[in-house]
Amino acid sequence: MRYFGDGMGPSRQVYFRKVHEGHDGLHVYKTRQIAPNCNEITKEWCATSHWIEEARFFRMKTSPLTLVDYSPGEYQKLLQGQRAEFSKTHTITYEGPYYAPLWGIHKLTITFELKPNYGFGYIRRDSWAHQSEYFGEFCYSRIPNHPILVIRQSVTLL
């Protein structure tokens, strides 16, 4: 089974059931490797049998523990050597083996994400991703002191 994980590495396409503000349904994450530490990521969701693009961005690994996302326009600025504003930055606080009675030994990744808040500081979101051969990938994230919770479960399509 192939996981989306942090969206870095070789090009791939992974399907998920995702629940978040506004909708609950089938999503596909497509990642295309641009360079060893840079991938283009497209997120789409299925609405009444039609795929709708939800997001498109470029993710760069700037250190072993940091991933930075740029919108397509800001990524072009970056390529031209101009100052570019990130849309999100992800800091990995733990990535490694973990044991839980239900899952057994599996990979757990804990990150916190910062994104600009309309020019008024940043919004932080905490995320957890569990990955195993048996269960696939299960991710959830939340903004502290906020009711919105995002849940993502990988699915296998025949």
CYANA upper distance limits for C-alpha pairs under 8 A (distance plus 0.5 A):
  1 MET  CA    133 GLU  CA      7.04
  1 MET  CA    136 GLY  CA      7.66
  2 ARG  CA     14 VAL  CA      7.95
  3 TYR  CA     14 VAL  CA      7.43
  3 TYR  CA    131 GLN  CA      8.02
  3 TYR  CA    136 GLY  CA      7.72
  3 TYR  CA    137 GLU  CA      6.98
  3 TYR  CA    154 SER  CA      8.38
  4 PHE  CA     12 ARG  CA      8.43
  4 PHE  CA     13 GLN  CA      8.32
  4 PHE  CA     14 VAL  CA      6.74
  4 PHE  CA     29 TYR  CA      7.96
  4 PHE  CA    137 GLU  CA      8.48
  5 GLY  CA    129 ALA  CA      8.19
  5 GLY  CA    137 GLU  CA      8.47
  7 GLY  CA     31 THR  CA      6.86
  7 GLY  CA     39 ASN  CA      7.73
  7 GLY  CA     41 ILE  CA      7.73
  7 GLY  CA     59 ARG  CA      8.19
  8 MET  CA     31 THR  CA      8.11
  8 MET  CA     33 GLN  CA      7.87
  8 MET  CA     37 ASN  CA      7.67
  8 MET  CA     38 CYS  CA      7.52
  8 MET  CA     39 ASN  CA      6.50
  8 MET  CA     59 ARG  CA      8.08
  8 MET  CA     61 LYS  CA      8.36
  9 GLY  CA     33 GLN  CA      6.87
  9 GLY  CA     36 PRO  CA      7.61
  9 GLY  CA     37 ASN  CA      8.09
  9 GLY  CA     39 ASN  CA      7.87
 10 PRO  CA     31 THR  CA      8.27
 10 PRO  CA     32 ARG  CA      7.46
 10 PRO  CA     33 GLN  CA      6.15
 11 SER  CA     30 LYS  CA      8.07
 11 SER  CA     31 THR  CA      5.68
 11 SER  CA     32 ARG  CA      4.78
 11 SER  CA     33 GLN  CA      5.74
 12 ARG  CA     30 LYS  CA      6.45
 12 ARG  CA     31 THR  CA      5.94
 12 ARG  CA     32 ARG  CA      7.21
 13 GLN  CA     28 VAL  CA      7.30
 13 GLN  CA     29 TYR  CA      6.23
 13 GLN  CA     30 LYS  CA      4.93
 13 GLN  CA     31 THR  CA      6.86
 14 VAL  CA     28 VAL  CA      6.10
 14 VAL  CA     29 TYR  CA      5.87
 14 VAL  CA     30 LYS  CA      7.10
 14 VAL  CA    154 SER  CA      7.90
 15 TYR  CA     26 LEU  CA      7.52
 15 TYR  CA     27 HIS  CA      6.21
 15 TYR  CA     28 VAL  CA      4.87
 15 TYR  CA     29 TYR  CA      6.93
 15 TYR  CA    154 SER  CA      6.47
 15 TYR  CA    155 VAL  CA      6.27
 15 TYR  CA    156 THR  CA      7.58
 15 TYR  CA    157 LEU  CA      8.22
 16 PHE  CA     26 LEU  CA      6.23
 16 PHE  CA     27 HIS  CA      5.64
 16 PHE  CA     28 VAL  CA      6.61
 16 PHE  CA     29 TYR  CA      8.36
 16 PHE  CA    152 ARG  CA      6.73
 16 PHE  CA    153 GLN  CA      5.89
 16 PHE  CA    154 SER  CA      4.72
 16 PHE  CA    155 VAL  CA      5.73
 17 ARG  CA     24 ASP  CA      7.84
 17 ARG  CA     25 GLY  CA      5.84
 17 ARG  CA     26 LEU  CA      5.13
 17 ARG  CA     27 HIS  CA      6.55
 17 ARG  CA    152 ARG  CA      6.27
 17 ARG  CA    153 GLN  CA      5.78
 17 ARG  CA    154 SER  CA      6.80
 17 ARG  CA    155 VAL  CA      7.11
 18 LYS  CA     24 ASP  CA      6.24
 18 LYS  CA     25 GLY  CA      6.09
 18 LYS  CA     26 LEU  CA      6.87
 18 LYS  CA     27 HIS  CA      7.01
 18 LYS  CA    150 VAL  CA      7.83
 18 LYS  CA    151 ILE  CA      6.16
 18 LYS  CA    152 ARG  CA      4.84
 18 LYS  CA    153 GLN  CA      6.91
 19 VAL  CA     23 HIS  CA      6.82
 19 VAL  CA     24 ASP  CA      4.79
 19 VAL  CA     25 GLY  CA      7.08
 19 VAL  CA    150 VAL  CA      6.27
 19 VAL  CA    151 ILE  CA      5.72
 19 VAL  CA    152 ARG  CA      7.00
 20 HIS  CA     24 ASP  CA      6.76
 20 HIS  CA    148 ILE  CA      7.79
 20 HIS  CA    149 LEU  CA      6.98
 20 HIS  CA    150 VAL  CA      5.20
 20 HIS  CA    151 ILE  CA      7.19
 21 GLU  CA    148 ILE  CA      7.26
 21 GLU  CA    149 LEU  CA      8.44
 21 GLU  CA    150 VAL  CA      8.10
 25 GLY  CA     45 TRP  CA      7.60
 25 GLY  CA     46 CYS  CA      7.42
 26 LEU  CA     45 TRP  CA      6.31
 26 LEU  CA     46 CYS  CA      6.15
 27 HIS  CA     43 LYS  CA      7.56
 27 HIS  CA     44 GLU  CA      6.03
 27 HIS  CA     45 TRP  CA      4.64
 27 HIS  CA     46 CYS  CA      6.69
 28 VAL  CA     43 LYS  CA      6.38
 28 VAL  CA     44 GLU  CA      5.83
 28 VAL  CA     45 TRP  CA      6.82
 29 TYR  CA     41 ILE  CA      7.47
 29 TYR  CA     42 THR  CA      6.35
 29 TYR  CA     43 LYS  CA      5.14
 29 TYR  CA     44 GLU  CA      7.07
 30 LYS  CA     41 ILE  CA      6.13
 30 LYS  CA     42 THR  CA      5.66
 30 LYS  CA     43 LYS  CA      6.93
 31 THR  CA     39 ASN  CA      6.75
 31 THR  CA     40 GLU  CA      6.13
 31 THR  CA     41 ILE  CA      4.99
 31 THR  CA     42 THR  CA      7.00
 32 ARG  CA     39 ASN  CA      5.91
 32 ARG  CA     40 GLU  CA      5.64
 32 ARG  CA     41 ILE  CA      7.01
 33 GLN  CA     38 CYS  CA      6.75
 33 GLN  CA     39 ASN  CA      4.85
 33 GLN  CA     40 GLU  CA      6.91
 34 ILE  CA     38 CYS  CA      5.99
 34 ILE  CA     39 ASN  CA      5.67
 34 ILE  CA     40 GLU  CA      7.15
 35 ALA  CA     39 ASN  CA      7.36
 37 ASN  CA     60 MET  CA      6.08
 37 ASN  CA     61 LYS  CA      5.69
 37 ASN  CA     62 THR  CA      8.15
 38 CYS  CA     58 PHE  CA      7.42
 38 CYS  CA     59 ARG  CA      6.12
 38 CYS  CA     60 MET  CA      4.92
 38 CYS  CA     61 LYS  CA      7.02
 39 ASN  CA     58 PHE  CA      6.23
 39 ASN  CA     59 ARG  CA      5.85
 39 ASN  CA     60 MET  CA      7.14
 40 GLU  CA     56 ARG  CA      7.88
 40 GLU  CA     57 PHE  CA      6.41
 40 GLU  CA     58 PHE  CA      4.95
 40 GLU  CA     59 ARG  CA      6.84
 41 ILE  CA     55 ALA  CA      8.48
 41 ILE  CA     56 ARG  CA      6.17
 41 ILE  CA     57 PHE  CA      5.98
 41 ILE  CA     58 PHE  CA      6.53
 41 ILE  CA     59 ARG  CA      7.67
 42 THR  CA     53 GLU  CA      7.73
 42 THR  CA     54 GLU  CA      8.19
 42 THR  CA     55 ALA  CA      6.23
 42 THR  CA     56 ARG  CA      4.88
 42 THR  CA     57 PHE  CA      7.18
 43 LYS  CA     53 GLU  CA      6.53
 43 LYS  CA     54 GLU  CA      5.91
 43 LYS  CA     55 ALA  CA      5.57
 43 LYS  CA     56 ARG  CA      6.85
 44 GLU  CA     51 TRP  CA      6.61
 44 GLU  CA     52 ILE  CA      5.81
 44 GLU  CA     53 GLU  CA      4.78
 44 GLU  CA     54 GLU  CA      5.53
 44 GLU  CA     55 ALA  CA      7.46
 45 TRP  CA     51 TRP  CA      6.03
 45 TRP  CA     52 ILE  CA      5.94
 45 TRP  CA     53 GLU  CA      7.13
 45 TRP  CA     54 GLU  CA      7.13
 46 CYS  CA     50 HIS  CA      5.92
 46 CYS  CA     51 TRP  CA      5.03
 46 CYS  CA     52 ILE  CA      6.80
 47 ALA  CA     51 TRP  CA      6.83
 47 ALA  CA     52 ILE  CA      7.54
 56 ARG  CA     71 SER  CA      7.57
 56 ARG  CA     72 PRO  CA      7.82
 57 PHE  CA     69 ASP  CA      6.88
 57 PHE  CA     70 TYR  CA      6.15
 57 PHE  CA     71 SER  CA      5.28
 57 PHE  CA     72 PRO  CA      6.25
 58 PHE  CA     69 ASP  CA      6.00
 58 PHE  CA     70 TYR  CA      5.69
 58 PHE  CA     71 SER  CA      6.90
 58 PHE  CA     72 PRO  CA      7.21
 58 PHE  CA     75 TYR  CA      7.30
 59 ARG  CA     67 LEU  CA      7.01
 59 ARG  CA     68 VAL  CA      6.03
 59 ARG  CA     69 ASP  CA      4.89
 59 ARG  CA     70 TYR  CA      6.97
 60 MET  CA     67 LEU  CA      6.05
 60 MET  CA     68 VAL  CA      5.74
 60 MET  CA     69 ASP  CA      6.93
 61 LYS  CA     65 LEU  CA      8.45
 61 LYS  CA     66 THR  CA      6.47
 61 LYS  CA     67 LEU  CA      4.99
 61 LYS  CA     68 VAL  CA      6.95
 62 THR  CA     66 THR  CA      6.20
 62 THR  CA     67 LEU  CA      6.45
 62 THR  CA     68 VAL  CA      7.45
 63 SER  CA     67 LEU  CA      7.79
 65 LEU  CA     91 THR  CA      6.19
 65 LEU  CA     92 ILE  CA      5.51
 65 LEU  CA     93 THR  CA      7.96
 66 THR  CA     89 THR  CA      7.60
 66 THR  CA     90 HIS  CA      6.16
 66 THR  CA     91 THR  CA      5.21
 66 THR  CA     92 ILE  CA      6.86
 67 LEU  CA     89 THR  CA      6.24
 67 LEU  CA     90 HIS  CA      5.53
 67 LEU  CA     91 THR  CA      7.11
 68 VAL  CA     86 PHE  CA      7.11
 68 VAL  CA     87 SER  CA      8.24
 68 VAL  CA     88 LYS  CA      6.43
 68 VAL  CA     89 THR  CA      4.85
 68 VAL  CA     90 HIS  CA      6.75
 69 ASP  CA     86 PHE  CA      6.27
 69 ASP  CA     87 SER  CA      6.03
 69 ASP  CA     88 LYS  CA      5.58
 69 ASP  CA     89 THR  CA      6.60
 70 TYR  CA     74 GLU  CA      6.26
 70 TYR  CA     75 TYR  CA      5.97
 70 TYR  CA     84 ALA  CA      8.46
 70 TYR  CA     85 GLU  CA      7.61
 70 TYR  CA     86 PHE  CA      5.36
 70 TYR  CA     87 SER  CA      5.75
 70 TYR  CA     88 LYS  CA      7.68
 71 SER  CA     75 TYR  CA      6.52
 71 SER  CA     86 PHE  CA      7.87
 71 SER  CA     87 SER  CA      6.92
 72 PRO  CA     76 GLN  CA      6.83
 73 GLY  CA     77 LYS  CA      7.07
 74 GLU  CA     78 LEU  CA      6.80
 74 GLU  CA     84 ALA  CA      5.68
 74 GLU  CA     85 GLU  CA      6.75
 74 GLU  CA     86 PHE  CA      7.85
 75 TYR  CA     79 LEU  CA      6.82
 75 TYR  CA     84 ALA  CA      7.49
 76 GLN  CA     80 GLN  CA      6.86
 77 LYS  CA     81 GLY  CA      6.91
 77 LYS  CA     82 GLN  CA      5.58
 77 LYS  CA     83 ARG  CA      7.16
 77 LYS  CA     84 ALA  CA      6.31
 78 LEU  CA     82 GLN  CA      5.87
 78 LEU  CA     83 ARG  CA      6.87
 78 LEU  CA     84 ALA  CA      6.02
 86 PHE  CA    115 LYS  CA      8.37
 87 SER  CA    115 LYS  CA      6.30
 87 SER  CA    116 PRO  CA      7.19
 88 LYS  CA    113 GLU  CA      7.11
 88 LYS  CA    114 LEU  CA      6.07
 88 LYS  CA    115 LYS  CA      4.95
 88 LYS  CA    116 PRO  CA      7.77
 89 THR  CA    113 GLU  CA      6.07
 89 THR  CA    114 LEU  CA      5.86
 89 THR  CA    115 LYS  CA      7.11
 90 HIS  CA    111 THR  CA      6.83
 90 HIS  CA    112 PHE  CA      6.28
 90 HIS  CA    113 GLU  CA      4.95
 90 HIS  CA    114 LEU  CA      7.14
 91 THR  CA    111 THR  CA      5.89
 91 THR  CA    112 PHE  CA      6.00
 91 THR  CA    113 GLU  CA      6.92
 92 ILE  CA    109 THR  CA      7.68
 92 ILE  CA    110 ILE  CA      6.48
 92 ILE  CA    111 THR  CA      4.83
 92 ILE  CA    112 PHE  CA      7.25
 93 THR  CA    109 THR  CA      8.23
 93 THR  CA    110 ILE  CA      6.13
 93 THR  CA    111 THR  CA      5.95
 93 THR  CA    112 PHE  CA      7.95
 94 TYR  CA    108 LEU  CA      7.96
 94 TYR  CA    109 THR  CA      6.03
 94 TYR  CA    110 ILE  CA      5.61
 94 TYR  CA    111 THR  CA      7.60
 95 GLU  CA    107 LYS  CA      7.66
 95 GLU  CA    108 LEU  CA      6.29
 95 GLU  CA    109 THR  CA      4.84
 95 GLU  CA    110 ILE  CA      7.00
 96 GLY  CA    107 LYS  CA      5.89
 96 GLY  CA    108 LEU  CA      6.19
 96 GLY  CA    109 THR  CA      7.13
 97 PRO  CA    105 ILE  CA      7.00
 97 PRO  CA    106 HIS  CA      6.12
 97 PRO  CA    107 LYS  CA      5.16
 97 PRO  CA    108 LEU  CA      6.62
 98 TYR  CA    105 ILE  CA      6.05
 98 TYR  CA    106 HIS  CA      6.04
 98 TYR  CA    107 LYS  CA      6.42
 98 TYR  CA    108 LEU  CA      6.43
 99 TYR  CA    103 TRP  CA      7.55
 99 TYR  CA    104 GLY  CA      5.79
 99 TYR  CA    105 ILE  CA      4.93
 99 TYR  CA    106 HIS  CA      6.93
100 ALA  CA    104 GLY  CA      5.72
100 ALA  CA    105 ILE  CA      7.21
103 TRP  CA    132 SER  CA      8.22
103 TRP  CA    135 PHE  CA      7.96
105 ILE  CA    132 SER  CA      8.38
106 HIS  CA    130 HIS  CA      7.35
106 HIS  CA    131 GLN  CA      6.40
106 HIS  CA    132 SER  CA      5.53
107 LYS  CA    129 ALA  CA      8.47
107 LYS  CA    130 HIS  CA      6.24
107 LYS  CA    131 GLN  CA      5.60
107 LYS  CA    132 SER  CA      6.93
108 LEU  CA    128 TRP  CA      7.58
108 LEU  CA    129 ALA  CA      6.16
108 LEU  CA    130 HIS  CA      5.21
108 LEU  CA    131 GLN  CA      7.02
109 THR  CA    128 TRP  CA      6.24
109 THR  CA    129 ALA  CA      5.61
109 THR  CA    130 HIS  CA      7.16
110 ILE  CA    126 ASP  CA      8.12
110 ILE  CA    127 SER  CA      6.26
110 ILE  CA    128 TRP  CA      5.13
110 ILE  CA    129 ALA  CA      7.07
111 THR  CA    126 ASP  CA      6.55
111 THR  CA    127 SER  CA      5.74
111 THR  CA    128 TRP  CA      7.05
112 PHE  CA    124 ARG  CA      7.20
112 PHE  CA    125 ARG  CA      6.13
112 PHE  CA    126 ASP  CA      4.94
112 PHE  CA    127 SER  CA      6.50
113 GLU  CA    123 ILE  CA      8.45
113 GLU  CA    124 ARG  CA      5.95
113 GLU  CA    125 ARG  CA      5.51
113 GLU  CA    126 ASP  CA      6.78
113 GLU  CA    127 SER  CA      8.17
114 LEU  CA    122 TYR  CA      6.49
114 LEU  CA    123 ILE  CA      6.04
114 LEU  CA    124 ARG  CA      5.16
114 LEU  CA    125 ARG  CA      7.06
115 LYS  CA    122 TYR  CA      5.87
115 LYS  CA    123 ILE  CA      5.89
115 LYS  CA    124 ARG  CA      7.28
116 PRO  CA    120 PHE  CA      7.84
116 PRO  CA    121 GLY  CA      6.65
116 PRO  CA    122 TYR  CA      4.99
116 PRO  CA    123 ILE  CA      6.85
117 ASN  CA    121 GLY  CA      6.10
117 ASN  CA    122 TYR  CA      5.38
117 ASN  CA    123 ILE  CA      6.35
123 ILE  CA    143 ILE  CA      8.17
124 ARG  CA    143 ILE  CA      6.65
124 ARG  CA    144 PRO  CA      7.87
125 ARG  CA    141 SER  CA      7.13
125 ARG  CA    142 ARG  CA      5.96
125 ARG  CA    143 ILE  CA      4.86
125 ARG  CA    144 PRO  CA      7.21
126 ASP  CA    141 SER  CA      5.93
126 ASP  CA    142 ARG  CA      6.03
126 ASP  CA    143 ILE  CA      6.79
126 ASP  CA    144 PRO  CA      7.87
127 SER  CA    139 CYS  CA      7.74
127 SER  CA    140 TYR  CA      6.28
127 SER  CA    141 SER  CA      4.57
127 SER  CA    142 ARG  CA      7.14
128 TRP  CA    139 CYS  CA      6.12
128 TRP  CA    140 TYR  CA      6.06
128 TRP  CA    141 SER  CA      6.78
129 ALA  CA    137 GLU  CA      7.44
129 ALA  CA    138 PHE  CA      6.30
129 ALA  CA    139 CYS  CA      4.72
129 ALA  CA    140 TYR  CA      7.13
130 HIS  CA    137 GLU  CA      6.17
130 HIS  CA    138 PHE  CA      5.74
130 HIS  CA    139 CYS  CA      6.70
131 GLN  CA    135 PHE  CA      7.56
131 GLN  CA    136 GLY  CA      6.16
131 GLN  CA    137 GLU  CA      4.96
131 GLN  CA    138 PHE  CA      7.05
132 SER  CA    136 GLY  CA      5.78
132 SER  CA    137 GLU  CA      7.10
136 GLY  CA    153 GLN  CA      8.08
136 GLY  CA    154 SER  CA      6.38
136 GLY  CA    155 VAL  CA      8.12
137 GLU  CA    152 ARG  CA      8.33
137 GLU  CA    153 GLN  CA      6.30
137 GLU  CA    154 SER  CA      5.74
138 PHE  CA    151 ILE  CA      7.99
138 PHE  CA    152 ARG  CA      6.19
138 PHE  CA    153 GLN  CA      5.05
138 PHE  CA    154 SER  CA      7.06
139 CYS  CA    151 ILE  CA      6.23
139 CYS  CA    152 ARG  CA      5.50
139 CYS  CA    153 GLN  CA      6.98
140 TYR  CA    149 LEU  CA      7.49
140 TYR  CA    150 VAL  CA      5.87
140 TYR  CA    151 ILE  CA      4.86
140 TYR  CA    152 ARG  CA      6.72
141 SER  CA    149 LEU  CA      6.33
141 SER  CA    150 VAL  CA      5.72
141 SER  CA    151 ILE  CA      7.23
142 ARG  CA    146 HIS  CA      7.81
142 ARG  CA    147 PRO  CA      8.32
142 ARG  CA    148 ILE  CA      6.66
142 ARG  CA    149 LEU  CA      5.25
142 ARG  CA    150 VAL  CA      6.89
143 ILE  CA    147 PRO  CA      8.17
143 ILE  CA    148 ILE  CA      7.36
143 ILE  CA    149 LEU  CA      7.96
